[in-house]
Structure formats: structure tokens, C-alpha cells
Amino acid sequence: MTALLLASIFLAALPALPGSSPAEPEVIDLTGHYAAEVRVTSRSGFPLLPSVRSTTVSLLLVEVDGAPGRWRQRHRVCEARIEGGSLVRMTIPDAFVRAMPTRGYPVQLESGDGAPRYRADMGLEAIGFDPAVTGGRLPADAGAAGVIDADGDGAPGATVLMDVPGISDIRLHIAQRSRLVLSGESDGAGGWRGGIDIPLLEQRTLGADPEMFARTPRLQAEPRRSGFRMVPLHGQGGCDAVARALRSAGP
């Protein structure tokens, strides 16, 4: 033990050899196009109906540009669906997806004790209302200032469909606000995967058809059951390329 300690001290005291230099940190270039799958799990319950756990799955076409320390990410939603639920099933119509705007936000690589971590705070997402009018708060009802017809179907807010035993195609007109923070590690193949922090997830039902279902559900985010993955797109591509790339990359 003493000999090893002395050897270590001796080696530490040696001057650096001419021409040698400390290893440079790996430079990671985030710029490019990606296909992303974002899975947000929550538990919800409507009056007189059982509590239901479901996962909203969104497929995103992502572009990152900029430079280290100044990267910016943009995405548009290509597809969205709701998985889970046996007695209560929810469907997101195509018009809902088409109405979702392209969003942009900064993205960082955070240095820790090990490999760098990808982090993207996606900011406030407002569905069915204008947050500039409401101050970011959910509108109280369909007649409140800031409510918009997000999907152009003539109803307030954005419309989702619900099926319950004996009744199908119930139309719920909702306003929702959320904030997701993606945080993950390299997948070793040019992509990233990890978890999602959900500091905000709120929803209000502005109306329904039949009207008896115009009730706001209890909604609880489950970040430990949520997650994301992002794989590189080789070439620009579009939404068709997103689905193909995610299938090719596996689960």
C-alpha cells in the first residue's frame, strides 16, 4: 500500500509531457431534424364515472437549430392519440391535431457528473383559449373572454370525443393548459430519451353534446409513468417520415 501511494505521489508530481494537453470535452451538435414521441400519462375522473388512467401519445416533427448555449427547438404535432381506458375511451379528432400551432422554445445540454443531459422546457401550451387575454389562466366558462374555437368546428375551445358504455361520440369542448419539461440522456444512436416533469396540467370542460356530460374532470398528472424519445431524421422529411423513423427505432 505504501509503495502504491508513493508511486501515485511521484506520478502526480511529474510535469506534463511536451505537446500533451487535457482531453477536450466532447462537442455535441444538436442541430438537425428529429422524430419525437411524447407520452403523458394522467388519471382523470368524471362525476358518476370511474377514474381512468390514460396516456396521451403525441408524435412530433422536431427541428433544432442554433449553436451550443443558444439552441432552439421547434416542433409541430403530426399525430395525437389517447391510449388506455376500458369503460371510458377518449379520441382526439384530426381537426384538433391540425389546429395545433408550431411551437418553439430553448433547449440545453446540461453537464453533470456523467454524460450530458438533454433538457427542453416546452413552456405553456394553451388549448382552446388565448393566454394573452386570460393572463395564462383557464377561462371560467364558454362565454369568458379569451375562449376561441381552436379547431373551427363552431364550438368553444377544442373538441375531443368520449365513449362510455351505451353512448358513443360524446363531444367535449375543452380548454386546457399544460407545461412539460423533457429531460433525458443520449440513446447512443444520435437521439435522446428520458422522462417528463409536468409542473402544470389543467383542463376545463366548456360544453358538451349531450349537455349532461359538460362536467370538468378531476385530472392528476403522473410524471413517473410519462416519458419521451427522440430519434434523428436523416433528411428533412415530414410527418410520414416521423412515424417511419419511430417504428424503425423500436420502442
Backbone bond lengths (Angstrom), bond angles and torsions (degrees), N, CA, C in turn:
res aa  C-N    CA-C-N  psi(-1)  N-CA   C-N-CA  omega(-1)  CA-C   N-CA-C  phi
1 M - - - 1.457 - - 1.520 110.86 -
2 T 1.372 117.20 -44.87 1.464 120.63 179.80 1.517 111.13 -62.11
3 A 1.349 116.08 -41.22 1.464 119.78 -179.93 1.527 110.89 -62.88
4 L 1.352 116.52 -41.33 1.454 119.81 179.08 1.516 110.77 -65.03
5 L 1.333 117.08 -39.51 1.450 120.60 179.79 1.516 110.75 -64.77
6 L 1.343 116.67 -43.80 1.464 120.08 179.59 1.524 110.60 -63.65
7 A 1.331 116.62 -39.73 1.449 120.11 179.40 1.520 111.03 -63.80
8 S 1.328 116.21 -39.17 1.452 120.34 179.60 1.516 111.08 -64.99
9 I 1.333 116.79 -42.22 1.466 120.80 178.95 1.526 110.14 -63.80
10 F 1.327 116.18 -42.29 1.458 121.06 -179.25 1.533 110.89 -62.18
11 L 1.336 115.88 -45.61 1.459 119.44 -178.66 1.527 111.26 -66.54
12 A 1.322 116.43 -37.11 1.452 119.69 179.98 1.517 111.74 -65.98
13 A 1.370 116.40 -28.16 1.460 120.03 -177.17 1.512 113.23 -83.85
14 L 1.342 117.93 -11.18 1.456 119.79 -178.77 1.520 110.45 -68.81
15 P 1.332 118.14 139.89 1.463 120.20 175.75 1.517 110.34 -69.25
16 A 1.317 115.23 155.86 1.463 119.49 178.19 1.513 109.83 -64.92
17 L 1.312 116.47 142.04 1.448 120.97 179.27 1.524 109.49 -67.03
18 P 1.337 117.35 147.85 1.471 119.73 178.59 1.525 110.94 -56.70
19 G 1.300 115.49 134.84 1.468 120.41 177.14 1.514 114.26 85.29
20 S 1.354 117.66 -8.46 1.460 118.66 -179.59 1.519 108.95 -85.53
21 S 1.314 117.69 154.19 1.456 122.45 179.07 1.518 108.59 -151.41
22 P 1.342 117.29 154.97 1.460 119.92 178.30 1.529 110.58 -59.17
23 A 1.321 115.27 150.23 1.467 119.68 179.38 1.527 109.93 -62.53
24 E 1.301 115.32 133.51 1.457 119.70 178.44 1.527 109.39 -75.98
25 P 1.360 117.81 140.47 1.462 119.43 176.31 1.520 110.51 -64.74
26 E 1.318 115.14 147.28 1.467 120.28 -179.79 1.525 109.98 -63.71
27 V 1.303 116.74 132.85 1.458 121.89 177.43 1.527 108.02 -97.19
28 I 1.320 116.21 121.29 1.457 121.62 -178.53 1.517 108.78 -107.64
29 D 1.313 115.65 128.26 1.455 121.16 178.20 1.525 108.14 -101.60
30 L 1.318 116.64 111.74 1.461 120.77 -178.72 1.520 113.02 -83.43
31 T 1.322 117.53 -14.55 1.464 119.18 -171.44 1.525 111.11 -61.96
32 G 1.302 115.06 144.86 1.457 120.28 178.42 1.516 111.43 140.22
33 H 1.325 114.94 -172.58 1.459 122.07 -179.99 1.524 109.25 -108.56
34 Y 1.321 115.25 143.86 1.456 121.80 -177.70 1.533 110.02 -137.51
35 A 1.320 113.91 157.22 1.461 121.58 167.42 1.523 106.92 -106.90
36 A 1.314 116.80 131.13 1.462 119.95 -177.18 1.522 110.62 -126.59
37 E 1.317 114.76 143.64 1.456 121.92 171.81 1.528 107.02 -119.16
38 V 1.319 115.89 122.99 1.467 121.93 -179.57 1.519 107.92 -116.95
39 R 1.336 116.41 124.18 1.461 122.07 -176.97 1.528 108.39 -117.96
40 V 1.331 116.38 115.72 1.467 122.23 -178.84 1.531 108.11 -116.02
41 T 1.315 115.56 115.90 1.463 120.92 -178.08 1.526 109.72 -101.07
42 S 1.314 114.90 139.34 1.459 120.65 177.85 1.522 109.25 -147.17
43 R 1.311 114.58 163.50 1.467 120.53 173.88 1.521 107.67 -116.73
44 S 1.319 116.50 130.96 1.457 120.66 -177.99 1.521 109.47 -132.70
45 G 1.307 114.63 156.12 1.455 120.00 178.40 1.513 110.86 -147.44
46 F 1.334 116.42 128.70 1.452 121.71 174.45 1.526 108.95 -97.58
47 P 1.330 117.57 151.00 1.458 119.27 175.03 1.527 111.45 -53.48
48 L 1.319 116.70 136.03 1.465 125.51 178.26 1.522 113.46 71.50
49 L 1.356 117.25 2.77 1.459 120.39 178.08 1.530 109.19 -122.14
50 P 1.344 117.71 153.08 1.464 119.51 -178.92 1.522 112.21 -69.75
51 S 1.328 115.22 153.83 1.464 120.16 174.89 1.526 109.40 -65.03
52 V 1.332 115.94 141.09 1.464 121.26 -174.62 1.528 109.34 -129.91
53 R 1.342 115.51 132.93 1.468 119.98 171.46 1.518 107.87 -96.67
54 S 1.329 115.80 130.37 1.455 119.95 179.59 1.521 109.28 -142.96
55 T 1.325 114.96 162.30 1.465 121.37 -179.95 1.517 109.15 -126.60
56 T 1.329 115.58 122.57 1.460 120.84 173.64 1.517 108.17 -86.39
57 V 1.328 116.26 119.81 1.461 122.55 -178.16 1.522 108.20 -108.19
58 S 1.331 116.46 119.75 1.461 121.72 179.06 1.515 109.28 -117.16
59 L 1.334 116.50 132.57 1.457 122.44 173.38 1.521 108.04 -102.78
60 L 1.328 116.06 127.01 1.455 121.51 -172.40 1.521 111.38 -120.74
61 L 1.328 115.75 141.96 1.454 122.60 167.26 1.520 106.69 -95.01
62 V 1.339 116.73 116.60 1.458 122.47 -170.00 1.522 109.80 -115.28
63 E 1.324 116.46 140.08 1.460 122.22 171.40 1.522 108.78 -130.13
64 V 1.341 116.23 131.62 1.457 121.75 175.95 1.520 108.40 -116.84
65 D 1.329 116.89 129.63 1.462 120.22 174.94 1.525 109.05 -135.13
66 G 1.323 116.20 179.24 1.458 120.47 -177.98 1.512 111.80 106.89
67 A 1.325 116.47 -150.24 1.465 123.32 -176.38 1.522 108.03 -146.71
68 P 1.358 117.54 164.82 1.470 119.49 -179.59 1.525 112.01 -49.54
69 G 1.315 115.12 129.82 1.452 121.26 -177.76 1.515 113.92 85.68
70 R 1.342 116.45 -12.59 1.470 120.24 -178.84 1.530 110.74 -135.22
71 W 1.322 116.79 26.88 1.460 119.09 178.38 1.525 110.56 -68.52
72 R 1.313 114.18 146.05 1.463 119.78 175.64 1.523 108.48 -135.07
73 Q 1.305 115.12 136.12 1.459 121.22 -176.42 1.525 109.46 -113.55
74 R 1.321 115.35 139.35 1.463 121.93 173.57 1.521 108.34 -125.93
75 H 1.322 115.54 147.29 1.464 117.83 175.01 1.520 110.09 -146.15
76 R 1.319 113.74 154.47 1.461 120.16 167.12 1.517 108.02 -128.95
77 V 1.326 114.91 148.62 1.463 120.98 -176.63 1.523 108.91 -83.94
78 C 1.322 115.73 124.63 1.472 121.11 178.24 1.526 111.72 -93.83
79 E 1.312 115.69 -33.90 1.470 120.11 -175.63 1.517 108.00 -155.25
80 A 1.323 115.96 145.76 1.464 120.18 174.63 1.524 108.72 -145.29
81 R 1.298 115.43 136.03 1.462 120.43 178.71 1.525 108.74 -146.10
82 I 1.323 115.19 162.38 1.460 120.77 179.15 1.520 108.11 -117.48
83 E 1.314 116.36 121.76 1.462 122.32 179.71 1.525 109.54 -103.55
84 G 1.318 115.42 151.10 1.457 120.41 176.75 1.516 111.79 96.06
85 G 1.310 115.26 172.23 1.458 120.26 -177.32 1.511 110.34 88.44
86 S 1.318 116.74 128.15 1.452 120.30 179.02 1.523 110.34 -109.30
87 L 1.340 116.60 -53.30 1.459 119.52 179.01 1.522 111.93 -80.30
88 V 1.323 116.62 -32.55 1.469 121.27 179.30 1.528 108.18 -117.76
89 R 1.322 116.43 119.64 1.457 120.58 -178.81 1.527 109.45 -121.81
90 M 1.343 114.91 135.96 1.462 121.55 -177.80 1.524 109.30 -114.47
91 T 1.346 115.86 145.20 1.457 122.54 178.04 1.528 108.95 -131.99
92 I 1.340 115.38 137.01 1.461 121.06 175.43 1.525 107.81 -99.47
93 P 1.323 118.87 114.41 1.477 120.62 -178.68 1.529 111.93 -67.00
94 D 1.327 116.04 157.76 1.463 120.90 178.57 1.530 111.72 -60.17
95 A 1.340 117.11 -35.66 1.465 120.03 -179.45 1.529 110.84 -62.59
96 F 1.302 117.30 -35.02 1.466 122.35 176.73 1.530 109.50 -61.00
97 V 1.335 116.25 -46.74 1.469 120.82 -177.80 1.525 110.42 -66.54
98 R 1.332 117.14 -44.78 1.467 120.44 -178.50 1.523 111.97 -61.36
99 A 1.323 117.20 -28.89 1.460 120.74 -177.05 1.528 113.29 -80.89
100 M 1.318 117.46 -9.83 1.460 119.16 -176.94 1.527 110.01 -75.23
101 P 1.326 118.14 125.88 1.473 120.68 -174.98 1.526 111.72 -77.09
102 T 1.332 115.40 160.26 1.461 120.73 170.37 1.528 108.47 -67.22
103 R 1.317 115.85 137.24 1.464 120.38 -177.60 1.522 110.15 -121.96
104 G 1.344 116.19 148.32 1.453 121.16 179.05 1.513 111.52 -133.28
105 Y 1.352 116.77 149.04 1.456 121.76 -175.82 1.528 108.13 -166.32
106 P 1.321 118.54 159.09 1.466 120.43 179.65 1.526 111.41 -74.72
107 V 1.319 116.12 155.01 1.457 122.38 176.46 1.520 108.23 -134.60
108 Q 1.321 116.55 143.23 1.466 120.90 -177.15 1.519 110.87 -128.70
109 L 1.338 114.82 156.40 1.451 121.84 164.30 1.525 106.41 -108.19
110 E 1.316 116.14 117.22 1.459 121.09 -176.68 1.516 109.78 -98.23
111 S 1.322 116.69 129.63 1.461 121.52 -179.81 1.518 109.00 -88.28
112 G 1.312 115.59 129.31 1.454 121.28 176.36 1.511 110.21 -124.49
113 D 1.330 116.17 -153.41 1.456 120.15 178.83 1.525 111.31 -71.44
114 G 1.319 116.76 -25.68 1.457 119.49 -177.95 1.510 111.40 -118.00
115 A 1.324 115.39 -131.94 1.465 120.87 -178.32 1.524 110.18 -70.34
116 P 1.329 117.11 154.76 1.469 119.45 178.49 1.524 111.16 -64.24
117 R 1.321 115.38 150.14 1.457 122.01 179.11 1.524 109.79 -113.34
118 Y 1.308 114.09 135.20 1.468 122.01 175.67 1.524 108.14 -80.11
119 R 1.336 116.39 137.81 1.463 120.12 178.09 1.525 109.47 -143.53
120 A 1.322 116.11 128.78 1.464 121.61 178.45 1.522 108.40 -136.03
121 D 1.322 115.75 113.09 1.466 121.66 173.74 1.523 106.57 -89.92
122 M 1.316 117.09 109.93 1.458 121.61 -171.96 1.527 112.76 -80.02
123 G 1.318 117.45 -3.90 1.457 120.66 176.47 1.519 112.68 71.35
124 L 1.335 115.41 -173.99 1.453 120.87 -177.88 1.526 110.99 -72.96
125 E 1.324 116.17 126.79 1.461 121.23 171.08 1.516 107.90 -108.21
126 A 1.324 116.27 122.25 1.457 122.34 -179.96 1.517 109.11 -112.06
127 I 1.315 116.95 125.32 1.461 122.79 179.98 1.524 108.32 -119.34
128 G 1.329 116.17 125.42 1.461 120.43 176.10 1.512 115.12 85.45
129 F 1.324 117.75 4.91 1.459 120.07 177.63 1.522 109.56 -158.31
130 D 1.329 114.89 163.66 1.453 121.97 -179.67 1.528 108.53 -100.93
131 P 1.336 118.50 108.74 1.470 120.15 -176.45 1.525 112.97 -66.54
132 A 1.341 117.56 -22.10 1.459 119.50 177.52 1.522 110.90 -67.04
133 V 1.323 116.87 -27.13 1.468 121.65 178.82 1.526 111.04 -84.44
134 T 1.318 116.94 -39.58 1.470 120.86 -174.73 1.524 113.48 -91.22
135 G 1.343 117.11 -3.11 1.460 119.12 -174.59 1.517 112.33 72.58
136 G 1.339 116.17 22.20 1.464 121.00 179.71 1.508 113.84 90.28
137 R 1.333 117.52 -11.14 1.466 120.76 -178.67 1.525 111.05 -81.79
138 L 1.324 116.35 155.60 1.459 120.42 174.61 1.521 110.09 -68.89
139 P 1.330 118.91 140.77 1.469 120.54 174.45 1.528 109.92 -66.30
140 A 1.325 115.58 147.74 1.466 120.24 -176.15 1.522 112.34 -73.47
141 D 1.342 117.28 -33.33 1.461 120.62 -178.42 1.522 109.00 -159.06
142 A 1.335 115.85 -178.88 1.463 120.55 -174.76 1.519 112.83 -64.81
143 G 1.325 117.95 -24.91 1.451 121.12 -178.14 1.513 114.18 -92.46
144 A 1.314 117.58 2.07 1.465 120.75 -175.98 1.528 110.94 -73.99
145 A 1.326 115.04 152.84 1.465 120.22 176.06 1.520 109.61 -61.10
146 G 1.321 115.39 139.67 1.463 120.62 177.62 1.508 114.47 98.66
147 V 1.339 118.57 -15.14 1.464 120.43 178.20 1.527 109.11 -69.12
148 I 1.329 116.46 135.04 1.469 121.04 178.40 1.529 109.25 -127.39
149 D 1.310 115.12 159.41 1.470 121.52 171.59 1.527 106.23 -89.93
150 A 1.331 116.64 88.22 1.464 121.37 -169.23 1.517 112.90 -64.87
151 D 1.323 117.79 -36.60 1.467 120.64 -173.71 1.525 113.58 -107.59
152 G 1.340 116.83 7.82 1.459 120.25 173.88 1.508 115.67 68.75
153 D 1.339 118.12 27.18 1.462 119.84 -179.26 1.524 112.70 -98.90
154 G 1.334 117.17 7.80 1.453 121.04 178.55 1.514 114.70 84.95
155 A 1.328 117.82 1.85 1.464 121.91 179.85 1.528 109.34 -113.51
156 P 1.324 117.73 154.58 1.463 119.77 -179.12 1.524 111.87 -69.12
157 G 1.321 116.21 147.03 1.453 120.57 177.71 1.513 112.28 75.20
158 A 1.322 115.16 -148.41 1.463 122.55 176.84 1.525 107.92 -120.67
159 T 1.317 116.56 143.56 1.464 120.95 -172.81 1.515 111.64 -101.84
160 V 1.346 115.57 129.48 1.460 122.55 170.10 1.528 107.53 -120.09
161 L 1.327 115.65 159.16 1.464 121.11 -177.84 1.514 110.26 -108.33
162 M 1.324 116.14 142.35 1.464 121.43 179.31 1.523 109.40 -130.63
163 D 1.329 115.49 136.65 1.455 122.32 173.31 1.518 109.00 -115.59
164 V 1.333 116.83 131.91 1.457 122.69 172.82 1.520 107.31 -127.72
165 P 1.328 118.96 162.98 1.463 119.83 -178.62 1.533 112.32 -52.50
166 G 1.315 115.67 120.92 1.461 121.24 177.47 1.515 114.99 91.17
167 I 1.338 118.38 -15.49 1.464 120.87 -179.66 1.520 108.51 -136.83
168 S 1.331 116.23 128.62 1.464 119.97 179.48 1.524 109.93 -122.88
169 D 1.334 114.93 165.78 1.463 122.79 177.59 1.524 112.80 55.75
170 I 1.319 116.18 39.92 1.462 120.42 171.52 1.528 106.96 -71.37
171 R 1.310 117.48 129.66 1.458 122.19 -176.96 1.526 109.29 -100.22
172 L 1.325 114.82 116.61 1.463 120.99 177.42 1.517 108.67 -106.68
173 H 1.311 116.91 127.30 1.459 122.35 179.05 1.528 107.59 -103.05
174 I 1.323 115.77 114.00 1.462 119.35 -167.96 1.532 112.34 -122.41
175 A 1.325 113.99 159.01 1.459 122.99 163.46 1.519 106.00 -121.54
176 Q 1.316 116.38 138.81 1.471 119.85 -177.53 1.519 109.75 -142.91
177 R 1.312 115.56 144.98 1.462 120.01 171.98 1.521 108.19 -132.39
178 S 1.325 115.23 144.53 1.462 119.83 -177.87 1.517 109.47 -154.91
179 R 1.313 114.22 162.76 1.463 121.07 173.09 1.518 106.76 -144.03
180 L 1.329 115.83 125.27 1.456 122.43 -179.88 1.524 108.97 -117.74
181 V 1.331 115.61 139.69 1.460 121.69 175.68 1.524 107.69 -123.63
182 L 1.344 116.41 112.37 1.459 121.52 -179.23 1.524 109.03 -87.45
183 S 1.323 116.69 136.50 1.463 120.97 178.94 1.517 108.48 -146.27
184 G 1.350 116.55 122.67 1.454 118.09 -176.39 1.517 112.99 -160.43
185 E 1.318 114.71 -176.07 1.459 122.75 -177.03 1.521 110.19 -119.24
186 S 1.321 115.47 166.02 1.457 120.95 177.72 1.517 110.39 -62.31
187 D 1.334 115.88 142.74 1.466 119.96 175.47 1.521 111.82 -91.20
188 G 1.344 116.62 3.24 1.459 121.02 179.32 1.513 114.61 81.70
189 A 1.329 117.01 -0.49 1.468 120.24 -178.39 1.521 111.36 -129.67
190 G 1.329 116.68 26.37 1.455 120.82 178.76 1.511 114.72 91.01
191 G 1.331 117.26 1.32 1.462 121.35 -179.91 1.516 111.98 -116.98
192 W 1.326 115.67 -171.21 1.454 122.14 -176.66 1.519 109.03 -141.59
193 R 1.317 116.32 149.30 1.457 121.02 175.19 1.517 109.39 -151.57
194 G 1.335 115.56 151.91 1.457 118.08 -179.34 1.513 111.84 173.48
195 G 1.323 114.65 -151.24 1.454 121.11 -174.07 1.514 112.54 -106.66
196 I 1.315 114.60 177.47 1.460 121.74 -178.71 1.526 109.17 -131.22
197 D 1.313 116.03 125.30 1.458 121.09 168.19 1.529 107.01 -87.58
198 I 1.336 117.14 138.51 1.465 121.54 -176.22 1.527 108.11 -126.18
199 P 1.334 117.73 79.40 1.459 118.76 -178.89 1.526 114.37 -70.36
200 L 1.345 116.71 -15.64 1.465 119.14 -177.80 1.515 109.92 -148.09
201 L 1.340 115.94 127.92 1.465 121.60 172.34 1.522 107.15 -155.81
202 E 1.319 116.02 105.14 1.462 122.20 -177.99 1.522 109.69 -136.14
203 Q 1.315 115.07 148.24 1.461 120.10 -178.77 1.521 109.22 -143.34
204 R 1.334 115.46 147.54 1.469 120.62 174.65 1.521 108.56 -135.41
205 T 1.327 116.15 134.16 1.459 121.18 176.16 1.525 108.32 -86.99
206 L 1.341 116.00 120.36 1.469 121.88 -177.49 1.523 112.21 -92.24
207 G 1.317 116.32 -19.23 1.455 120.95 -179.93 1.510 109.44 -179.90
208 A 1.326 117.01 170.83 1.460 120.94 -179.12 1.521 109.97 -158.91
209 D 1.316 115.33 158.11 1.455 123.00 174.88 1.525 106.89 -137.36
210 P 1.351 118.78 107.43 1.459 129.88 4.04 1.542 112.73 -67.06
211 E 1.318 115.90 152.35 1.458 122.13 -174.45 1.520 112.88 -64.13
212 M 1.336 117.12 -25.19 1.461 120.30 -178.27 1.538 112.20 -60.63
213 F 1.338 117.58 -17.45 1.464 121.07 180.00 1.533 112.91 -95.23
214 A 1.326 116.86 9.24 1.461 120.36 179.86 1.530 109.85 -78.28
215 R 1.296 115.31 68.34 1.458 122.37 179.93 1.530 108.22 -128.96
216 T 1.306 116.28 139.59 1.464 120.23 178.95 1.520 109.57 -82.49
217 P 1.335 118.20 126.12 1.474 120.26 -178.03 1.523 111.81 -75.09
218 R 1.321 114.48 154.97 1.469 119.90 165.92 1.522 106.61 -74.05
219 L 1.313 117.08 131.02 1.465 120.56 -173.59 1.521 109.49 -131.79
220 Q 1.324 115.66 125.28 1.465 120.89 179.34 1.522 109.55 -131.10
221 A 1.333 116.06 119.96 1.467 120.59 178.28 1.522 110.29 -70.69
222 E 1.335 115.88 148.22 1.461 121.68 177.19 1.532 108.51 -126.79
223 P 1.340 116.68 80.87 1.471 119.68 -175.53 1.523 113.68 -62.05
224 R 1.316 118.57 -29.66 1.467 119.82 -179.33 1.520 112.37 -68.08
225 R 1.318 117.40 -19.72 1.464 121.56 177.28 1.530 111.70 -99.72
226 S 1.331 116.60 3.03 1.462 122.02 -177.14 1.522 110.08 -103.30
227 G 1.316 117.53 161.38 1.460 120.55 178.58 1.512 111.81 -177.82
228 F 1.325 115.22 175.41 1.464 120.40 -179.83 1.512 109.94 -144.81
229 R 1.320 115.24 160.38 1.462 122.49 168.60 1.516 108.21 -143.53
230 M 1.320 115.93 149.09 1.456 122.00 -175.91 1.517 107.57 -140.65
231 V 1.327 117.37 122.40 1.462 121.31 -177.71 1.518 108.55 -120.16
232 P 1.344 118.20 146.52 1.466 120.44 -177.30 1.529 111.79 -70.19
233 L 1.331 114.23 144.49 1.455 121.50 171.56 1.515 107.35 -102.10
234 H 1.298 117.60 121.99 1.457 121.23 -179.73 1.526 108.23 -88.61
235 G 1.333 114.87 94.08 1.453 121.80 -169.21 1.510 108.02 109.59
236 Q 1.309 117.11 161.40 1.460 120.13 -171.97 1.524 111.70 -68.18
237 G 1.313 117.19 -57.71 1.451 120.18 176.38 1.513 113.33 65.73
238 G 1.321 115.47 -177.24 1.458 122.17 178.27 1.506 109.41 -141.65
239 C 1.332 116.77 -155.94 1.460 119.85 -175.83 1.530 112.47 -64.32
240 D 1.339 118.04 -32.73 1.471 119.41 176.63 1.526 110.27 -62.84
241 A 1.314 116.52 -38.66 1.459 120.67 179.11 1.530 111.23 -66.93
242 V 1.322 117.26 -31.56 1.468 121.13 179.24 1.522 110.25 -62.01
243 A 1.322 116.55 -52.36 1.465 119.88 -178.99 1.524 111.28 -60.96
244 R 1.347 117.65 -41.92 1.466 120.75 -179.15 1.524 111.03 -64.59
245 A 1.336 117.05 -43.96 1.459 120.23 -177.96 1.518 111.30 -63.84
246 L 1.306 117.46 -39.67 1.473 120.43 179.76 1.521 110.93 -68.96
247 R 1.330 117.08 -38.33 1.467 118.87 176.63 1.516 110.77 -64.90
248 S 1.326 117.24 -42.71 1.467 121.04 -178.45 1.527 112.17 -64.58
249 A 1.341 115.38 -33.87 1.465 119.79 -177.77 1.525 112.49 -76.09
250 G 1.327 117.36 -14.06 1.453 119.98 -179.78 1.529 110.84 82.06
251 P 1.344 116.46 -176.84 1.477 119.89 -175.93 1.522 112.12 -69.84
